[in-house]
Amino acid sequence: MREGEAMELYRVSEVAEMLDVHANTVRKWAKANILQPVKLPGSRYNRFAAEEIDRLRTHTGFPGHDVARLYRVGQVAEMFDVHPNTISKWVREDILCTIKLPGSNYKRFTPQELNRLRQEMGLPPMEEQASDRPVPIP
């Protein structure tokens, strides 16, 4: 960022929505120094720089905007037309790999991993399905 440029800052709720986690998870990450907040003068609220959010994405192994398209267990179960417990079983048996978000126990699935399994099962790639709704992140 160049000197004199305004820093793009996001509220806790905005970061939570971007990363598809609860706002309390973002607060927990800030408290655990997983995400570094920016304190505005005269305010007690945390704000987060876009660069810090990108750092977290990079730290968790997601290149660029791929973190924007993570799927929850329920979404994956619906996609494969199985019960969510079946998805959990596939994870335990290493049939399907998950991404674990820092500071949480949430399981998320990348489109690449889901398409890999879909290909093994003889199913079309996700991009061809209109019913998929990935987590939107600007």
N, CA, C and O of each residue as an XYZ file, in Angstrom:
552
protein
N       0.837     -1.173      0.000
C       0.000      0.000      0.000
C       0.884      1.238      0.000
O       1.883      1.304      0.716
N       0.501      2.222     -0.816
C       1.287      3.447     -0.891
C       0.899      4.403      0.229
O      -0.225      4.379      0.729
N       1.843      5.235      0.607
C       1.596      6.207      1.662
C       0.449      7.129      1.257
O       0.382      7.579      0.113
N      -0.448      7.407      2.192
C      -1.576      8.283      1.934
C      -2.815      7.540      1.444
O      -3.902      8.117      1.409
N      -2.671      6.262      1.062
C      -3.818      5.468      0.629
C      -4.583      4.994      1.850
O      -3.993      4.653      2.875
N      -5.892      4.976      1.730
C      -6.725      4.473      2.818
C      -6.672      2.945      2.825
O      -6.713      2.304      1.774
N      -6.580      2.377      4.019
C      -6.537      0.939      4.170
C      -7.976      0.408      4.119
O      -8.863      0.956      4.774
N      -8.202     -0.651      3.346
C      -9.526     -1.258      3.272
C      -9.702     -2.147      4.505
O      -8.979     -3.128      4.682
N     -10.676     -1.792      5.357
C     -10.903     -2.516      6.609
C     -12.293     -3.145      6.612
O     -13.247     -2.598      6.059
N     -12.377     -4.309      7.249
C     -13.637     -5.039      7.330
C     -14.017     -5.271      8.784
O     -13.154     -5.489      9.634
N     -15.319     -5.223      9.063
C     -15.844     -5.536     10.393
C     -15.804     -7.046     10.622
O     -15.670     -7.824      9.677
N     -15.922     -7.447     11.877
C     -15.921     -8.860     12.251
C     -16.986     -9.613     11.450
O     -16.714    -10.684     10.906
N     -18.182     -9.061     11.379
C     -19.270     -9.749     10.679
C     -18.973     -9.915      9.191
O     -19.354    -10.921      8.591
N     -18.304     -8.948      8.600
C     -17.954     -9.039      7.175
C     -16.903    -10.123      6.938
O     -16.991    -10.883      5.973
N     -15.911    -10.188      7.822
C     -14.880    -11.225      7.704
C     -15.504    -12.600      7.906
O     -15.179    -13.546      7.188
N     -16.396    -12.711      8.879
C     -17.076    -13.982      9.133
C     -17.846    -14.436      7.896
O     -17.807    -15.610      7.529
N     -18.536    -13.513      7.268
C     -19.291    -13.850      6.062
C     -18.348    -14.261      4.925
O     -18.622    -15.217      4.200
N     -17.246    -13.538      4.777
C     -16.270    -13.861      3.725
C     -15.728    -15.272      3.875
O     -15.568    -15.995      2.892
N     -15.445    -15.661      5.126
C     -14.801    -16.947      5.382
C     -15.794    -18.042      5.764
O     -15.403    -19.175      6.048
N     -17.081    -17.693      5.768
C     -18.145    -18.644      6.084
C     -17.945    -19.288      7.455
O     -18.031    -20.506      7.612
N     -17.678    -18.440      8.430
C     -17.563    -18.888      9.815
C     -18.411    -17.967     10.679
O     -18.860    -16.921     10.210
N     -18.630    -18.333     11.905
C     -19.377    -17.508     12.845
C     -18.516    -16.310     13.256
O     -17.289    -16.404     13.297
N     -19.161    -15.204     13.554
C     -18.435    -14.004     13.990
C     -17.576    -14.282     15.226
O     -16.489    -13.723     15.368
N     -18.064    -15.144     16.115
C     -17.268    -15.477     17.303
C     -15.979    -16.214     16.942
O     -14.989    -16.120     17.667
N     -15.985    -16.947     15.824
C     -14.758    -17.606     15.369
C     -13.729    -16.557     14.964
O     -12.545    -16.697     15.270
N     -14.174    -15.517     14.283
C     -13.262    -14.430     13.894
C     -12.700    -13.762     15.146
O     -11.505    -13.473     15.215
N     -13.556    -13.518     16.130
C     -13.088    -12.919     17.398
C     -12.066    -13.833     18.086
O     -11.063    -13.367     18.626
N     -12.341    -15.136     18.054
C     -11.429    -16.113     18.654
C     -10.075    -16.085     17.942
O      -9.029    -16.145     18.588
N     -10.100    -15.993     16.595
C      -8.856    -15.916     15.834
C      -8.081    -14.662     16.185
O      -6.854    -14.693     16.268
N      -8.789    -13.547     16.394
C      -8.118    -12.290     16.762
C      -7.476    -12.429     18.138
O      -6.337    -12.014     18.347
N      -8.214    -13.014     19.068
C      -7.692    -13.185     20.432
C      -6.480    -14.127     20.454
O      -5.558    -13.946     21.249
N      -6.495    -15.141     19.564
C      -5.395    -16.109     19.500
C      -4.278    -15.658     18.557
O      -3.351    -16.423     18.291
N      -4.355    -14.427     18.049
C      -3.368    -13.870     17.120
C      -3.263    -14.642     15.812
O      -2.217    -14.627     15.163
N      -4.339    -15.313     15.424
C      -4.379    -15.964     14.118
C      -4.686    -14.909     13.064
O      -4.142    -14.945     11.960
N      -5.553    -13.978     13.409
C      -5.853    -12.793     12.597
C      -5.453    -11.573     13.410
O      -5.797    -11.469     14.587
N      -4.738    -10.660     12.796
C      -4.296     -9.456     13.506
C      -5.289     -8.317     13.255
O      -5.413     -7.848     12.123
N      -5.993     -7.872     14.290
C      -6.953     -6.789     14.095
C      -6.273     -5.420     14.025
O      -5.136     -5.244     14.463
N      -6.992     -4.479     13.469
C      -6.564     -3.078     13.451
C      -7.506     -2.357     14.400
O      -8.725     -2.432     14.244
N      -6.956     -1.665     15.371
C      -7.774     -0.893     16.304
C      -7.860      0.538     15.802
O      -6.843      1.200     15.593
N      -9.073      1.002     15.613
C      -9.273      2.380     15.189
C      -9.218      3.288     16.411
O      -9.746      2.925     17.463
N      -8.601      4.442     16.303
C      -8.519      5.360     17.447
C      -9.914      5.702     17.972
O     -10.809      6.065     17.208
N     -10.078      5.581     19.277
C     -11.350      5.901     19.909
C     -12.414      4.830     19.766
O     -13.572      5.060     20.114
N     -12.044      3.665     19.261
C     -13.010      2.585     19.076
C     -12.522      1.344     19.794
O     -11.319      1.102     19.893
N     -13.456      0.564     20.291
C     -13.073     -0.691     20.933
C     -13.323     -1.896     20.027
O     -13.132     -3.041     20.435
N     -13.748     -1.628     18.806
C     -14.085     -2.695     17.872
C     -12.899     -3.070     16.992
O     -12.076     -2.229     16.629
N     -12.837     -4.356     16.660
C     -11.797     -4.844     15.763
C     -12.200     -4.610     14.314
O     -13.365     -4.746     13.942
N     -11.218     -4.259     13.516
C     -11.362     -4.195     12.071
C     -10.207     -5.012     11.505
O      -9.174     -5.179     12.154
N     -10.391     -5.514     10.299
C      -9.365     -6.360      9.702
C      -9.038     -5.862      8.306
O      -9.930     -5.617      7.493
N      -7.755     -5.716      8.041
C      -7.287     -5.260      6.733
C      -7.449     -6.382      5.715
O      -7.326     -7.562      6.043
N      -7.725     -5.993      4.478
C      -7.853     -6.967      3.393
C      -6.583     -7.806      3.285
O      -6.642     -9.003      3.005
N      -5.430     -7.164      3.511
C      -4.152     -7.876      3.442
C      -4.063     -8.965      4.512
O      -3.478    -10.023      4.280
N      -4.641     -8.702      5.676
C      -4.619     -9.681      6.765
C      -5.507    -10.879      6.429
O      -5.163    -12.021      6.733
N      -6.626    -10.614      5.815
C      -7.521    -11.702      5.398
C      -6.828    -12.539      4.329
O      -6.903    -13.768      4.356
N      -6.157    -11.881      3.390
C      -5.406    -12.600      2.363
C      -4.278    -13.418      2.981
O      -3.994    -14.528      2.532
N      -3.630    -12.865      4.017
C      -2.559    -13.601      4.709
C      -3.108    -14.888      5.315
O      -2.473    -15.940      5.237
N      -4.300    -14.797      5.924
C      -4.921    -15.986      6.508
C      -5.227    -17.003      5.419
O      -5.001    -18.200      5.599
N      -5.735    -16.535      4.304
C      -6.031    -17.438      3.186
C      -4.764    -18.151      2.724
O      -4.777    -19.361      2.496
N      -3.684    -17.412      2.589
C      -2.415    -17.984      2.157
C      -1.894    -18.956      3.205
O      -1.415    -20.039      2.869
N      -1.988    -18.567      4.488
C      -1.513    -19.397      5.601
C      -2.245    -20.735      5.650
O      -1.656    -21.755      6.008
N      -3.526    -20.732      5.291
C      -4.308    -21.958      5.346
C      -4.149    -22.798      4.087
O      -4.760    -23.859      3.962
N      -3.321    -22.321      3.147
C      -3.027    -23.120      1.970
C      -3.948    -22.889      0.791
O      -3.939    -23.675     -0.157
N      -4.728    -21.851      0.823
C      -5.626    -21.563     -0.279
C      -4.998    -20.534     -1.196
O      -4.732    -19.415     -0.758
N      -4.751    -20.872     -2.454
C      -4.216    -19.869     -3.369
C      -5.306    -18.892     -3.783
O      -6.411    -19.303     -4.136
N      -5.008    -17.640     -3.743
C      -5.899    -16.599     -4.250
C      -7.309    -16.663     -3.726
O      -7.535    -16.621     -2.517
N      -8.255    -16.765     -4.629
C      -9.659    -16.701     -4.264
C     -10.295    -18.069     -4.060
O     -11.512    -18.151     -3.894
N      -9.512    -19.149     -4.067
C     -10.089    -20.478     -3.899
C     -10.809    -20.640     -2.574
O     -11.727    -21.452     -2.464
N     -10.400    -19.871     -1.555
C     -11.070    -19.960     -0.262
C     -12.521    -19.513     -0.378
O     -13.346    -19.843      0.474
N     -12.831    -18.768     -1.421
C     -14.185    -18.274     -1.611
C     -15.152    -19.402     -1.928
O     -16.366    -19.225     -1.827
N     -14.633    -20.549     -2.307
C     -15.508    -21.624     -2.722
C     -15.277    -22.858     -1.870
O     -14.811    -23.884     -2.368
N     -15.592    -22.766     -0.625
C     -15.510    -23.914      0.271
C     -16.925    -24.380      0.575
O     -17.844    -23.570      0.701
N     -17.089    -25.681      0.690
C     -18.410    -26.252      0.921
C     -18.478    -26.900      2.293
O     -17.497    -27.471      2.771
N     -19.639    -26.808      2.920
C     -19.892    -27.439      4.211
C     -20.318    -28.889      4.011
O     -20.676    -29.294      2.905
N     -20.278    -29.664      5.089
C     -20.669    -31.074      5.051
C     -22.078    -31.219      4.482
O     -22.312    -32.056      3.610
N     -23.008    -30.418      4.966
C     -24.392    -30.514      4.493
C     -24.527    -30.226      3.011
O     -25.308    -30.881      2.321
N     -23.777    -29.257      2.514
C     -23.817    -28.935      1.086
C     -23.261    -30.094      0.259
O     -23.801    -30.426     -0.797
N     -22.186    -30.704      0.742
C     -21.576    -31.827      0.021
C     -22.514    -33.033      0.046
O     -22.652    -33.730     -0.959
N     -23.155    -33.281      1.180
C     -24.103    -34.390      1.275
C     -25.238    -34.208      0.271
O     -25.647    -35.156     -0.399
N     -25.730    -33.001      0.176
C     -26.800    -32.704     -0.781
C     -26.305    -32.907     -2.216
O     -27.022    -33.444     -3.060
N     -25.091    -32.480     -2.474
C     -24.498    -32.594     -3.806
C     -24.379    -34.054     -4.254
O     -24.615    -34.378     -5.418
N     -24.007    -34.934     -3.306
C     -23.833    -36.350     -3.625
C     -25.093    -37.173     -3.317
O     -25.120    -38.387     -3.520
N     -26.124    -36.495     -2.830
C     -27.399    -37.144     -2.495
C     -27.209    -38.269     -1.475
O     -27.706    -39.384     -1.639
N     -26.466    -37.929     -0.411
C     -26.236    -38.872      0.689
C     -26.481    -38.153      2.009
O     -26.617    -36.930      2.033
N     -26.537    -38.888      3.087
C     -26.699    -38.315      4.426
C     -25.379    -37.660      4.853
O     -24.311    -38.143      4.479
N     -25.433    -36.571      5.628
C     -24.189    -35.943      6.118
C     -23.263    -36.922      6.853
O     -22.042    -36.769      6.801
N     -23.834    -37.926      7.537
C     -22.990    -38.916      8.218
C     -22.142    -39.710      7.226
O     -21.045    -40.158      7.559
N     -22.651    -39.883      6.014
C     -21.889    -40.584      4.980
C     -20.664    -39.764      4.590
O     -19.584    -40.315      4.376
N     -20.831    -38.463      4.500
C     -19.702    -37.586      4.177
C     -18.650    -37.682      5.275
O     -17.456    -37.778      4.992
N     -19.100    -37.657      6.537
C     -18.158    -37.792      7.663
C     -17.424    -39.131      7.600
O     -16.235    -39.205      7.909
N     -18.126    -40.180      7.205
C     -17.502    -41.495      7.081
C     -16.458    -41.471      5.968
O     -15.373    -42.028      6.130
N     -16.772    -40.835      4.843
C     -15.813    -40.730      3.736
C     -14.555    -39.994      4.185
O     -13.448    -40.326      3.760
N     -14.731    -38.998      5.041
C     -13.572    -38.260      5.561
C     -12.730    -39.171      6.453
O     -11.508    -39.219      6.315
N     -13.378    -39.890      7.364
C     -12.661    -40.801      8.268
C     -11.898    -41.878      7.492
O     -10.806    -42.284      7.889
N     -12.489    -42.340      6.373
C     -11.885    -43.412      5.579
C     -10.955    -42.877      4.483
O     -10.520    -43.629      3.611
N     -10.654    -41.568      4.535
C      -9.755    -40.917      3.571
C     -10.228    -41.023      2.124
O      -9.419    -41.011      1.196
N     -11.527    -41.126      1.941
C     -12.097    -41.104      0.589
C     -12.218    -39.653      0.131
O     -12.127    -39.348     -1.058
N     -12.422    -38.773      1.100
C     -12.599    -37.352      0.839
C     -11.775    -36.573      1.853
O     -11.830    -36.858      3.049
N     -11.019    -35.599      1.386
C     -10.164    -34.795      2.267
C     -10.814    -33.452      2.566
O     -11.475    -32.861      1.712
N     -10.616    -32.980      3.790
C     -11.189    -31.705      4.207
C     -10.096    -30.676      4.446
O      -8.913    -30.994      4.561
N     -10.539    -29.447      4.515
C      -9.700    -28.328      4.930
C     -10.221    -27.926      6.299
O     -11.431    -27.801      6.489
N      -9.333    -27.724      7.244
C      -9.746    -27.288      8.573
C      -9.385    -25.823      8.733
O      -8.227    -25.438      8.569
N     -10.374    -25.013      9.052
C     -10.126    -23.597      9.251
C      -9.398    -23.387     10.571
O      -9.696    -24.076     11.546
N      -8.449    -22.453     10.629
C      -7.674    -22.259     11.857
C      -8.554    -21.861     13.031
O      -9.467    -21.045     12.899
N      -8.263    -22.447     14.169
C      -8.975    -22.096     15.389
C     -10.386    -22.634     15.463
O     -11.171    -22.191     16.300
N     -10.729    -23.590     14.595
C     -12.083    -24.141     14.632
C     -12.046    -25.619     14.286
O     -11.017    -26.151     13.871
N     -13.165    -26.261     14.462
C     -13.284    -27.666     14.093
C     -14.125    -27.843     12.837
O     -14.520    -28.959     12.500
N     -14.396    -26.747     12.151
C     -15.214    -26.818     10.950
C     -14.498    -27.590      9.857
O     -13.305    -27.396      9.621
N     -15.241    -28.471      9.189
C     -14.713    -29.179      8.033
C     -15.248    -28.488      6.799
O     -16.445    -28.221      6.699
N     -14.363    -28.196      5.856
C     -14.757    -27.578      4.599
C     -14.110    -28.367      3.467
O     -13.077    -29.013      3.646
N     -14.728    -28.299      2.323
C     -14.277    -29.057      1.166
C     -14.023    -28.115      0.003
O     -14.825    -27.220     -0.267
N     -12.905    -28.316     -0.686
C     -12.582    -27.487     -1.846
C     -13.271    -28.057     -3.082
O     -13.538    -29.257     -3.155
N     -13.555    -27.195     -4.049
C     -14.139    -27.685     -5.301
C     -13.236    -28.711     -5.996
O     -13.724    -29.660     -6.610
N     -11.919    -28.513     -5.894
C     -10.986    -29.442     -6.528
C     -11.132    -30.852     -5.944
O     -11.146    -31.840     -6.677
N     -11.239    -30.927     -4.614
C     -11.378    -32.231     -3.959
C     -12.714    -32.879     -4.316
O     -12.784    -34.085     -4.552
N     -13.759    -32.080     -4.351
C     -15.075    -32.621     -4.695
C     -15.114    -33.086     -6.145
O     -15.696    -34.128     -6.447
N     -14.502    -32.326     -7.036
C     -14.466    -32.741     -8.439
C     -13.626    -33.997     -8.638
O     -13.926    -34.820     -9.502
N     -12.567    -34.140     -7.831
C     -11.755    -35.361     -7.896
C     -12.615    -36.575     -7.583
O     -12.593    -37.564     -8.315
N     -13.372    -36.497     -6.493
C     -14.225    -37.616     -6.099
C     -15.346    -37.820     -7.120
O     -15.686    -38.956     -7.452
N     -15.912    -36.735     -7.610
C     -16.983    -36.846     -8.608
C     -16.460    -37.580     -9.847
O     -17.153    -38.421    -10.420
N     -15.238    -37.252    -10.250
C     -14.651    -37.916    -11.419
C     -14.469    -39.403    -11.150
O     -14.778    -40.233    -12.005
N     -13.967    -39.744     -9.957
C     -13.796    -41.156     -9.591
C     -15.122    -41.901     -9.602
O     -15.171    -43.095     -9.898
N     -16.195    -41.190     -9.277
C     -17.530    -41.806     -9.222
C     -18.242    -41.749    -10.577
O     -19.368    -42.232    -10.700
N     -17.603    -41.167    -11.586
C     -18.210    -41.065    -12.901
C     -19.280    -39.990    -13.005
O     -20.153    -40.062    -13.870
N     -19.216    -38.981    -12.117
C     -20.183    -37.886    -12.121
C     -19.584    -36.674    -12.834
O     -18.363    -36.535    -12.903
N     -20.446    -35.789    -13.370
C     -19.922    -34.583    -14.031
C     -19.317    -33.625    -13.000
O     -19.682    -33.670    -11.826
N     -18.402    -32.765    -13.429
C     -17.815    -31.773    -12.518
C     -18.887    -30.845    -11.950
O     -19.940    -30.655    -12.559
N     -18.613    -30.276    -10.789
C     -19.573    -29.396    -10.113
C     -19.964    -28.196    -10.949
O     -21.124    -27.787    -10.909
N     -19.043    -27.611    -11.709
C     -19.323    -26.395    -12.461
C     -20.489    -26.574    -13.418
O     -21.124    -25.595    -13.811
N     -20.778    -27.816    -13.799
C     -21.871    -28.091    -14.724
C     -23.212    -28.180    -14.016
O     -24.244    -28.317    -14.673
N     -23.221    -28.107    -12.691
C     -24.456    -28.223    -11.942
C     -24.931    -26.861    -11.498
O     -24.206    -26.139    -10.812
N     -26.131    -26.506    -11.877
C     -26.686    -25.187    -11.538
C     -27.094    -25.086    -10.081
O     -27.220    -23.980     -9.556
N     -27.304    -26.220     -9.411
C     -27.813    -26.180     -8.037
C     -26.732    -25.914     -6.987
O     -27.059    -25.661     -5.827
N     -25.458    -25.964     -7.367
C     -24.387    -25.711     -6.396
C     -24.344    -24.249     -6.021
O     -24.428    -23.377     -6.886
N     -24.213    -23.976     -4.731
C     -24.091    -22.611     -4.257
C     -22.852    -22.487     -3.396
O     -22.929    -22.683     -2.183
N     -21.699    -22.163     -3.996
C     -20.505    -22.010     -3.173
C     -20.622    -20.805     -2.265
O     -21.426    -19.904     -2.501
N     -19.823    -20.803     -1.244
C     -19.797    -19.701     -0.299
C     -19.287    -18.457     -1.032
O     -18.162    -18.470     -1.532
N     -20.085    -17.374     -1.110
C     -19.627    -16.200     -1.847
C     -18.671    -15.346     -1.027
O     -18.936    -15.048      0.137
N     -17.564    -14.957     -1.637
C     -16.613    -14.033     -1.025
C     -16.206    -13.048     -2.092
O     -15.801    -13.449     -3.183
N     -16.307    -11.751     -1.794
C     -15.940    -10.756     -2.812
C     -14.465    -10.823     -3.163
O     -13.995    -10.054     -4.001
